[in-house]
């Protein structure tokens, strides 16, 4: 997740949770904090069962109408993403209200006989190194149909929240030996070792002995697992 240009980070302001505070909360065992949101996946036997569960989630009284959860319904289950966006900005983070809603959704799932499978979730971000971010970002904004994220000068985001965000990282001088574009992939902590092993088995290689999460494909295209 990219940094903010404000003096005080939004999550440092009253009403926001730090990552460790979320992880220490009771009743969130079904959920994983990835990037700037809280995710989980609920397995269902049929599409109809998933649709019924999604409607039940939407009807929970704890839901804030100004920022309802993102629900992705598929044939084999439902992915739920919880986040809070600051007024007039695109910064997403997590608040005590998100934690309480996560607990309520988990209770609803258990009462419905639906099992959470948080190992199925992940968060993807594309990162681009640039010498002049201000010159490069408008190109990508128009090409992708994205919008500038108003709380930072380093991101463009999908206004519908579907595609991965693009983060632009300042580069001091041209670089020829490595690709300027890499993909950041956040997975649940318990999946990290298996994901790295699978990538290496598929032809990947480690680029830095002391940073085992930075990997590349056989032609040098990079990813960063977290």
C-alpha positions in Angstrom: 0.0 0.0 0.0 1.3 3.4 -0.9 2.1 6.2 1.5 0.1 9.4 1.9 1.4 12.9 1.4 -0.5 14.3 4.4 1.5 15.0 7.6 -0.6 12.6 9.6 -1.6 9.3 8.1 -5.4 8.8 8.0 -5.1 5.6 10.0 -3.3 7.5 12.8 -6.3 9.7 13.3 -9.0 9.0 15.9 -11.5 6.3 14.9 -9.1 4.2 12.8 -7.5 0.9 13.7 -3.8 -0.1 13.3 -3.2 -3.5 11.7 -2.1 -5.0 15.1 -5.3 -3.8 16.7 -7.4 -5.6 14.1 -5.4 -8.8 14.4 -5.8 -8.7 18.2 -9.6 -8.2 18.1 -11.8 -11.1 19.2 -14.1 -12.8 16.7 -12.3 -11.9 13.4 -10.6 -15.3 12.9 -12.5 -15.7 9.6 -11.0 -12.5 8.2 -7.6 -11.4 6.8 -6.2 -7.9 6.6 -4.7 -7.4 3.1 -3.6 -4.0 1.8 -6.1 -1.4 3.0 -9.2 -3.7 3.6 -10.5 -6.7 5.5 -11.4 -9.7 3.4 -12.8 -13.2 3.6 -14.4 -15.8 1.3 -17.4 -17.9 2.2 -17.8 -21.3 0.5 -21.3 -22.1 -0.8 -22.6 -25.2 -2.5 -24.7 -23.4 -5.1 -25.0 -20.0 -6.8 -28.4 -19.6 -5.3 -27.1 -20.3 -1.8 -24.4 -17.6 -2.3 -27.0 -15.2 -3.6 -29.2 -15.8 -0.6 -26.3 -15.2 1.7 -25.2 -12.0 0.0 -28.8 -10.6 0.4 -28.7 -11.6 4.1 -25.4 -9.7 4.5 -26.9 -6.7 2.8 -29.8 -6.6 5.2 -27.7 -6.7 8.4 -28.6 -3.7 10.6 -24.9 -2.9 11.3 -24.2 -1.9 7.7 -23.5 1.8 7.1 -25.5 2.9 4.1 -22.8 5.3 3.1 -20.2 2.6 2.8 -21.7 -0.9 2.5 -19.4 -3.9 2.1 -18.1 -5.0 -1.3 -19.6 -8.3 -2.2 -18.4 -10.5 -5.0 -20.8 -13.4 -5.8 -19.5 -16.4 -7.7 -20.7 -19.9 -8.4 -18.7 -21.4 -5.6 -18.9 -18.7 -2.9 -19.0 -15.1 -1.8 -16.0 -12.8 -1.2 -16.6 -9.9 1.2 -14.4 -6.9 1.5 -14.8 -4.4 4.3 -13.2 -0.9 4.3 -13.9 2.6 5.4 -13.2 5.6 3.0 -12.5 9.0 4.3 -14.9 11.7 3.3 -14.1 13.2 0.0 -11.1 10.9 -0.5 -10.2 7.5 -1.7 -8.1 6.4 1.3 -9.4 3.1 2.4 -8.7 1.6 5.8 -10.4 -0.1 8.7 -12.3 1.1 11.7 -14.0 -0.4 14.7 -17.3 -0.4 12.8 -15.6 -2.7 10.1 -14.6 -5.1 12.9 -18.1 -5.3 14.3 -19.6 -5.8 10.9 -17.0 -8.6 10.2 -18.1 -10.3 13.4 -21.8 -10.1 12.5 -21.2 -11.5 9.0 -19.3 -14.4 10.5 -22.1 -15.1 12.9 -24.6 -15.0 10.1 -22.5 -17.4 8.1 -22.3 -19.9 10.9 -26.0 -19.7 11.5 -26.5 -20.4 7.8 -24.1 -23.4 7.8 -21.7 -21.5 5.5 -18.0 -22.0 6.1 -15.4 -19.2 5.8 -12.2 -20.0 3.8 -9.9 -16.9 4.2 -7.1 -18.8 2.4 -8.9 -18.0 -0.8 -8.5 -14.2 -0.7 -5.7 -12.0 -2.0 -5.1 -8.3 -2.8 -3.2 -7.2 -6.0 -1.6 -3.9 -6.8 0.5 -2.9 -9.8 3.6 -0.7 -9.0 5.4 1.4 -11.6 8.7 3.1 -11.0 8.8 6.6 -12.6 11.3 9.5 -12.9 8.4 12.0 -13.1 5.3 10.6 -11.5 3.3 13.8 -12.4 4.0 13.2 -16.1 3.4 9.5 -16.1 0.2 9.2 -14.0 -2.2 11.0 -16.4 -1.3 8.5 -19.2 -2.3 5.6 -17.0 -5.3 7.3 -15.6 -6.8 7.8 -19.1 -5.6 4.4 -20.4 -7.3 2.6 -17.5 -10.3 4.8 -17.1 -9.2 5.3 -13.4 -9.3 8.3 -11.1 -6.6 10.0 -9.1 -6.8 9.0 -5.4 -7.3 12.3 -3.7 -5.4 11.6 -0.5 -2.1 10.8 -2.2 -0.1 11.9 -5.3 1.1 8.4 -6.0 -2.0 6.3 -6.9 -4.7 5.9 -9.5 -7.7 3.7 -8.6 -10.6 2.0 -10.2 -13.7 4.2 -9.3 -15.8 1.0 -9.2 -13.3 -0.8 -7.0 -12.9 -3.7 -9.4 -9.4 -3.5 -10.8 -6.1 -3.4 -8.9 -4.8 0.0 -7.9 -1.7 1.4 -9.7 1.0 2.8 -7.4 3.8 5.0 -8.8 7.1 4.8 -7.0 9.7 7.6 -7.3 12.8 6.6 -9.2 15.9 8.8 -9.0 17.7 7.7 -12.2 16.9 5.5 -15.2 17.2 1.8 -14.7 18.0 -0.7 -17.4 18.9 -3.9 -15.7 15.4 -4.5 -14.2 11.8 -4.0 -15.2 10.2 -0.8 -14.0 6.8 -2.5 -13.5 6.1 -5.1 -10.8 3.0 -6.6 -9.3 2.4 -6.5 -5.5 0.4 -9.5 -4.2 -0.9 -9.7 -0.7 -2.0 -13.1 0.6 -3.0 -14.4 4.0 0.1 -15.0 6.2 -0.5 -18.7 6.5 -0.4 -19.0 2.7 2.9 -17.1 2.1 5.3 -20.0 2.3 3.1 -22.2 0.1 2.7 -19.4 -2.5 6.4 -18.7 -2.6 7.1 -22.4 -3.0 4.6 -22.7 -5.8 6.1 -19.7 -7.6 9.6 -21.1 -7.4 8.4 -24.5 -8.6 6.8 -22.7 -11.6 10.1 -21.3 -12.7 10.4 -18.3 -10.5 13.6 -17.2 -8.8 14.5 -15.1 -5.8 16.2 -11.8 -6.6 17.6 -11.0 -3.1 18.7 -13.6 -0.5 17.6 -11.4 2.3 14.3 -10.5 0.7 12.7 -13.9 -0.2 9.4 -12.3 -1.0 10.8 -10.5 -4.1 10.6 -13.0 -7.0 10.8 -12.9 -10.8 9.7 -15.1 -13.7 12.3 -16.6 -16.0 12.5 -13.4 -18.1 13.0 -11.1 -15.1 9.4 -9.7 -14.6 9.0 -9.1 -10.9 6.4 -9.7 -8.2 6.5 -8.8 -4.5 4.6 -11.2 -2.2 3.4 -9.9 1.2 
